[in-house]
Each structure stands twice: as structure tokens, then as C-alpha cells.
Amino acid sequence: MAVEWSGLTPEIMLQLDRGIRGTLGIQLQAALRTAIRSGRLRAGERLPSSRKLAADLGLSRGLVQGSYEQLAAEGYLTATAGGATRVALTLRQSTTARPPAGAAVDTVIDFSPGRPDLNSFPARDWLWAYGEAIRAASRRDIGYGEPAGSPRLREVLASYAQRVRAASAGSADVVVCNGFTQGVGLTLRVLREQGTTTVAVEDPGHGEMTMQVRGAGLRPVPVPVDAHGVVVDALRATAATAVILTPAHQTPTGVVLAPERRQELLRWADERDGLMIEDDYDSEFRYDRRPVGALQGLAPDRVVMIGTVSKSLGPTLRLGWILAPRRLAPAIAEEKHRNDWGTNGLDQLALARLVESGRYDAHLRRMRRAYAAKRIALTEALRQHAPHLRLTGLDAGFHAVATLPEGVDEAALVAAAARRAVRLHGMRRYRVHGTSGPPAVVLGFGDLSAYAIRSGIARVADLLQPRPD
Ligand SMILES: Cc1ncc(COP(=O)(O)O)c(C=O)c1O
């Protein structure tokens, strides 16, 4: 995947990622907005002609003209009588963003895990689906809907989960929620009402799970994760009767829950009359053509599976779904009712249209290719600059873990990288109660271009080297 940079002025660079087709205009507009807002392009500054910029970037002139027109309509740019396009004089810009003369680094490269490619939000498809939803909406669709969610979306989600995740559910088992975060909160509160006291969380794990469990009035207990996933013997040694897991791509280690561990977990659940809460947050993105089905499909009566569009479309939508055992679904829907009377109905209908139309699958196919290319950029950059690092967790999703050479101080490395405008995320913050483990960094690459990935690794390459004895 080629990444292209173009000199716009001696001080400004525009970065476009050609691997993602159909979004170059959106990328160009976003890059220009960022440059203007940050002050890298100053009020009154003249932009190159659309012909020149198009030639520099290898884009069509119409696409550049269209982007200029869009930004003019938004008030960022003005077209002057002589035909030149300039940054609008009325804009308020950051006064601190201009780097000191000679500074080589001006943009922060953030390897934050869990962030999808925000430039690739399928805006056109979403607009289309939303338009369809509004056009087809009945009077009833505009009123208060069923707290469990739109019957149509629940039908679509149940069949999607069967088709893509090998899950086993009917629409009566589905409760639509506002993303995974709300889904897990609703589930935990219902469990507490029904007598659960202790819930296991993965260690290392998603930092907010402990808070979620406590927030529901339950006691969290950490259970270690090894190269095969959660350690079931350790789970058995706790008093937990429920466990929250990320089987498809563990957060943060990236390991996929091994088949024998899945079987062991099912045995644990039977012995304990326990429940597994399956966080299915980024399962859409696997790279080796060996899709791993959901745990839910193996034991629908023992698993609450929670899906979300936060990684597949964008976190802003706050849309997710709970597939619950039949004995729990009504209580979860009731909790949803108490909580907010239901998720935005038009959003639900739009998501149903998006999935039914095949546009959702097409978007996922495009994104899988885009993330696969970014993943290659990361592995190649590390191979070039730090071949001794062990990189794991790359089978799925868009984060991986680089285990650091022994003796490297993880916190000091993260701080030193930050001084070079590279945000690395140390493994320590994912460890529950500060349990120990080898120094490592979690490298998210979803929202970075291949160029940024390579630049970021190059900027910190010397910090990643083994320390001389
Ligand atoms: C492992 C994991 N689960 C769940 C979520 C949250 O999902 P949502 O935005 O649907 O609440 C995140 C967000 O980053 C995550 O990393």
C-alpha cells in the first residue's frame, strides 16, 4: 500500500493513505482542516492551486477542487477574486501548534489500542442507510420503541451473529444497547439482582472492566491470561460465578482463546453454574482466513455475548447488542428500560438497513484489507528497527504487543517516547492491581496510516534496543 506525502508549503505536509479507496477526498479535507486548526496553515495563507496540489498528490483536480469548495463552505477557506484559495482570516487557530524553527516533529503519533480508523467511517453508506430508515419509518418507529430494541434490527442482528460469528440466537435473545459498555453494565446489574456476588476479569485486561464490576455492586477478581487465553484453573480457584472475557482477540495481549481453554471454560461454567460474558469487540478483523466462532455458539445458555459497532463503524454511534440466554434476556431488557427506555430507534433502523443491504459486509471487507496493510507496516517497521522484539497478538484486530528486552524500564520508555511525540501504551496499565510481568508495550495501529506507523517506530527505534550489559 503506497502512502503519499506532498510538499504544500515548506512547512506543511499532507498525508493520504491510498490503501483505502473511496476516501481520498475525505482524507484530504480532514488533513487540511487539521492543518488549519492547528495553525500549521495560518489565517490568510495561500494554498497551492487545485491543479498543483492535484499533481503533487496524484489526485484528480476535481477531487481537490471539491475539497476546497467543501472547506470554503465550512468557513475554513476563502476564494479570492484573483482565483487564489486562502485560509480564512476569521478563524481562531491554536497559537501553540507551530513547532519551533528546526523542529522535526510536529504531529503526535498515538499507538493507542482499540481505536479504529476514524478516517474510514463509511459516511456515505451511513447517510444512505439513515435516509432509507427515515423514509421508511412509520409513526410507530418515531415513538417510544421496545426497550429491547427494534424487532427488525434484532432479527437482522440475530441472523448476522449466526452467519458471521457462528452464534446461536433468535431475535428474542437480542437486546440492543448503546455499545459494549452499556451492555456489560446492564448484564452485571441483572446478575447482581439474581444473586451473583463475584465476577472474574482478565488480568491483564481492559482497564474499565474492574470499574464496571464494582459499579454494579459486585466484587471483581483478576484471573491471569497466558498464551492460550484465560487460565481456567486460576478461575476455578476463585469464588467467581461469572467471568468477562475477550475470546476472539484478548485485550490487551491479543491472544485468541485456544480450543482446549474454550472446552475447559464450558466445564467450569457447568460445574459452577457460571456465566461467561463474551466481549466480542473486534472479532470482525481476522487475517488468516481461519475465522474463530464465538464462544456463545458453543454454549448459548451459558454465555452473554456483547457485540458493538465501535470498531467496525465508529465509537460515536454508541450501538451494540447483547445476545443473552433466554432466561436472562427479559431481565436485561427490563434493566435497559429502567436505564434509558431504549436506544435511538432511527439509528437502529439505519443499522438494520446497512447490514441487510450488504454495505456493512462490504465495508468490513475493505477495512480488513486496510488493517492488514497497516499490520504489515508495523511488522516490517519493527523488523527493520527492532528485530529482537517479540511481537504477538497479531492474528486479529488492530493491536499487538511488543515484549521489550529485559531490563528496559517500561514507564521510562513510554515517557521518553512521549517527549518525541510518540504515544506508546505500557502493559502495566492493563495489569489489575499492578501484578508483575515482562515489560511490554501495546501497539494499536487502527487509526494510524502506514506512513505514521513507520515514522512512529523509526522515531523511537533507539529506545527499543537491548541495553548493553
Ligand atoms: C476490549 C474492549 N471492549 C469494549 C470496548 C468498548 O466498546 P463500546 O465502545 O462498544 O462501549 C472497548 C473500547 O475500546 C474495548 O477495547
The ligand as a Gaussian input file, in Angstrom:
#p B3LYP/6-31G(d) Opt

LIG

0 1
 C      -11.872000      -4.709000      24.716000
 C      -12.897000      -3.661000      24.548000
 N      -14.158000      -3.946000      24.803000
 C      -15.115000      -2.999000      24.698000
 C      -14.814000      -1.717000      24.352000
 C      -15.878000      -0.638000      24.355000
 O      -16.786000      -0.793000      23.396000
 P      -18.009000       0.238000      23.208000
 O      -17.471000       1.455000      22.550000
 O      -18.927000      -0.539000      22.362000
 O      -18.592000       0.582000      24.535000
 C      -13.525000      -1.376000      24.051000
 C      -13.207000       0.013000      23.652000
 O      -12.115000       0.385000      23.359000
 C      -12.541000      -2.366000      24.146000
 O      -11.256000      -2.089000      23.867000

